[in-house]
Amino acid sequence: MTKRMKNPMVLCAVIVVLLVTTLAAMQNQKHSLTQEEATPIKEGTMSEKQREHGKLYKEYETGKKLHDLTQKIGDVKLRRHVGTPGGDVNEPSIGLDKFLQSIACHADAVVMGEVTGKSSQLTENEDYIFTDYYVAVEEVIKDNPTAHIALKTEISVTRPGGKIKLNGRTVEAIDDAFQLFKIGNRYVLFLRFIPQTGAYKTLSSTSSFQVQVSKINKSTKEHLYAENELENENAESFLVKVRAASISSCVEREKGNAK
């Protein structure tokens, strides 16, 4: 009787081990899927749109071509830390409403949408990386008068940074002021139109926000003037403020046009 009972006990132990192993494997797979995927590229091969966008990042010039760096040291990781912050932490907040009104006034368009894909490429001088993100538009909060944005369409938004495969090597560029967007995440974006390509770039480093149900995350490590208020926002209340800011009159712009 005792001998017969040993087999089920051993079988039970094996099942437990397999279950733990499977769960661990699933966790590792989930973790790997959340990592930034590298875009394989071939030097000298890019679309006209990418070629135009590559010209937008001259301030990122390092004088060292990434091709040469991969030949010398293998995988390359570049990082730009936050420089001049978007707001002095010692200055009083101007209020979230006024902050949103300011950036909405200067934006050509304001949308909320989900990032559905991306493609990274070398900048014009081949010494840095930029990424074009594909955003499925779920709400047009402020339309672009120059180029109408329709609901459920896809727009392209270019930002510095990204990850590529170059000559079999991984090259990653991170700008803490412009944190990388994640596929599947939803964002509210204050945008500047790029007439040459019909795409957009974010208005500034402090004008992109990841939207979650219970909280809003800024997509930068820079300090915001309205930092404290933003921490207390949820999706519903934040969107109400963004909509209100986007339809309010732009006094500063009107003054500028009158000059």
N, C-alpha and C positions, 0 to 999 in steps of 0.2 A: 504493500500500500504506500509506504514511504517512498519507495523507488519510483512508483508511478507519479507521485506528486511533484517530483523534481523537474520533470520535463515541462509542465505548464509554468512552473516558476522561472525556469531558464528562458522559456519562450516569452514570458511577460517582460523579463529584464531586457531581452533583445529588442522587443517592440518599443520599450521606453527609450533605449539607446538610439534606435532608428528615428523615433519621433523627435528627440532632442537634436539629432544630427540634421534632420530635414528642416526643422525650424531654424537652426543656425544657418543652413544653406540658403533658406528663403530670406533671412535677414541680410545675409551678405549680398544676395542678388539684388534685394531692394536697395541696399546702400550703393551698390555699383551703378544702378540705374539712375541714382540721383546725382552722380558725378557729371561734371561738364564733359560732354563728348567732343572730341577733336574733329574738326573738319579737314578731310584730306584735300590738299591743294597741290597744284602743279604750277611752278613758277612761270610767269608770262601768260598764263591762261586764266582770264577772268572776263566777266561780262562788262559791257559799257557802263552799266549801272554801278557795278563794283569799282570800276576804274574811276568814276566820278566821286564816289564816296571815299575812296582812298585818298583823295586830295584834301579832305576835310580835316585831316589830323596832322597838320604840319607841326603843331606844338609838341607832338610826341616824338619828334625826330631825335634819334640817339647817335646817329653817325655810324652805327654798326649794323650791317645787314644781317638779318636773322639767318639767311643761308650760310654765311661765313661762320656765325656762332655755332650752328649745329655741326658744322664740319670740325670745329675746334674742340667743343666741349660736350657735344651730344645734345641731350634734352635741355631746353632753355626755359626759365621762368622769369618774367619781368614783372615788377610791381611798382606802381606809383602810389605813394602814400598821400593822404589828404594834405593839401597845402593850405592856402588861405581859406578858412571855413566860411560857410554860407551865412553864419551869424556868430557874433562874439558871445560865448557862454556867459559872460559877465554883464551883457546888456539885457535890459528888460525885454520880454516878449512883445512884439507888435500885435499879437493876436492872430489866431489862425485865419479868421475871416479876412483880415486885411492882407495877410500873406498870400492867401489863395487869390484874392482879387488882383493883387499885383502881378502874379505870374499868369493868371488867366488873361489879363489885359494885354500882355506882351506875347501871348501864344497865338499862333495862326489857327490852331485847332486843339480841342481837348476831347479825348475819347476814353472810354473804358473798354478793355478787350482782353482776350486770352492769347498768350504767346503760344503759337502752334508749331513753330519751327524756327530755325536759324541757320545762318551760313557765315562762317568767318573767313577773312581774307587778309592778305598783306596790305599795308598802307602804300601810298605812292612810292615812297623811298625804301620800301621793303624792310623797315627797321622797327615796325610795330604791327599790331593786329587790330582790326575793327570787326564788328559783327553786325550783320543785317538780320533783324528779328522780324518774323512774320506775325502780325497781330490780327486776329479775327475780331472785328469791331462789334461789340454788343450794345454800346450806347454812344451816340454822338452828342456830347455835352455842349461843345461849341464847334460849329461846322467851319470848314475852310472856305471862305468866299471865293477864293481863286480856283479851287478844285473840290467840288462837292464830295463829301464822304458819305456813302450809303451804308445803312445797317447791313450786317451779315456779310460785308465785304472784307477783304484782307488788305491791310496796308503794310508797308515796310518801314521799319524804324531802325536807324543806324546808330550805334554807340561804340565808344572805344573799348578795347579789350576783347578777349576771346581765347580760343584754343584751336590750334591747327596741327596737322601732321605734315611735316615738311622734310623731304629727303629721308623718310623713315624715322624721323625724330619728332618728339612732342614739344611744341612751343606754346607756352601759355602766357598771356599778358593780362594783368589785373590792375585796374585803376580803382582805388578805394572810393574815389569821388563818384564814379559811375559803376556801381556794382552790377554784375552780370544778371540778366534776366533768366528766369527758369521756365522751360517749356511746361505748359500746363497751368502756370500761375496767371492770375488775373491782375491787371494793372490799370491805374488811372494815369494817363500820360498828358502832359502839357507839351505841345509839339511846335516845332518850327518847320515850315515847308521847304523842300528842296526842289525848286522848279526844274532843274536840269534832269531830274530822274523821276519826279512825281512822288518821291518818298519823303520821309520825315526824319528829323533828328530831335532828340529831347531838347527842350528849351534851355535847360541848364542842368547842372548836377543835382539840384534840389527840386526838380519838377517831375519826379516819377515816384509812384507809390504803389506798393503791392497791396491788394485789397483782400482781406480775409473777413469772415463774418463778424468776428469779435474784436478785430484789431486792424490797424493800418500800419504797414511798415514802410519807412522811407527807403529808397533804393540808393542810398549813399551813406558814407560814414561821416560826412560833413554835418556840422551842427546847423539846425534850423532855428530861425527866430521864434517859430511857434512850436518848438520841440515838446514842451511840457503838455500843451493842449493836444497835440497829435497823439501822444501816448494814451490819452483817454478816449480817443475816437473809436467807434465801431463803423462797419461798412455803411450802414443806413444813415447815420448822422453825418459822416464824412461826405457822402455823395450829395446830401442835401446842401451842404456848405459849398461844394464844388459847383453845383448847378447854379446856386445863387450868385456865386462869384463870377461865373461865366456869362451871365446875362446883365450884370451891373455895368454902368457906364464907365468907360476908361478915361478918366479925367486927364491923366498924364499924357495919354496918346493924343487926345483931342488938342491939348495945349501944344504938343509937338507938331501936329499937322497944321496948326494955325500960324506957326512961325514962318 
